Amino acid sequence: LSNQFKHLCNRCVHAKSDEYDDDDEEEGGHMWSVETLIKYLDKTHGDGEGKWRKIRQQMRNVALYTVHAVQDLIDNRPGCFE
C-alpha cells in the first residue's frame, strides 16, 4: 500500500498521517460532522435527511443485533450494566 492511512476509520490512528485534515468539509476534510454527511448525501443522492435517518436506524439495528447475538455469553453481574 502506498498510503497506509487511506482506508483507516479510526481517527486516533488516522490523525497521525501527515495528510490528515481536521476540517469539516466535503473536499479535503477527514472528519465529517453529521451535518456535512447529510449535505453530501443530499447532493449525491437527494433527500439527505431521509437517507441519514435510514442509515442511523440501520446502525442502531446492527448494534442491537450484535448485543442480542452475544447476550448469553455476557456475565450478568450485580451492579453492572453490560
Order of alpha helices (4+ residues) and beta strands (2+ residues): alpha-alpha-alpha
